[in-house]
Amino acid sequence: MGAAERAGAADRSEITMITGAQIKEARKLLGWHRGQVAIRARGITGNTVGKAEGAYPGKPPTPEQLAEIRTVLEAAGVEFTNGDAPGVRLRKATNGKAAT
């Protein structure tokens, strides 16, 4: 993913914040543990993901770190929904299969 794509994703995440529950549910949909998110994200550790989910005490992630987590999950095919009940789902590919 290029710098322009990351910047665009960061801009989107600042408009619509994601919740710790959404991050956790997105990981479940993908079958990922916290470390798998961290491996794919720049400047993110498994503990940072845990703090974002509310599982670990300490200083919460910065907006930039949350944007990076969101970018990684979206690149893997997760779509964040923020209607009356914020949630997540796998994005549908154009051929009818879920994107992965």
C-alpha positions, 0 to 999 in steps of 0.5 A, spaced: 500 500 500 502 506 497 503 513 501 497 516 498 493 510 499 495 510 507 493 518 507 486 517 504 485 511 509 487 515 515 483 521 512 477 516 512 478 514 519 478 521 522 471 522 519 469 515 522 472 513 528 472 505 530 471 502 536 475 497 540 469 492 539 469 493 532 477 492 531 476 485 535 470 483 531 474 485 525 479 480 527 475 475 528 472 475 521 479 474 519 481 469 523 487 473 526 490 474 533 492 481 535 499 479 532 497 478 525 494 485 525 501 488 528 505 484 523 501 488 517 501 495 520 507 500 521 509 502 528 503 497 531 504 492 536 500 486 539 499 490 545 497 496 541 491 492 538 490 490 545 489 497 548 485 499 542 480 493 544 480 495 551 483 489 553 490 492 556 491 498 561 495 503 559 496 509 554 490 508 549 493 508 541 493 515 538 489 517 532 494 515 527 495 508 530 488 507 530 488 509 522 493 504 521 489 498 524 483 500 520 487 501 514 490 494 515 483 491 516 480 494 511 486 492 506 484 485 508 477 486 506 473 488 512 468 494 512 466 498 518 459 500 519 457 506 523 450 506 522 445 505 528 449 499 531 456 500 529 459 493 526 463 490 521 462 485 515 467 482 510 466 486 503 463 483 498 468 482 492 465 483 485 465 476 483 460 475 489 465 472 493 467 475 500 474 479 499 480 476 503 
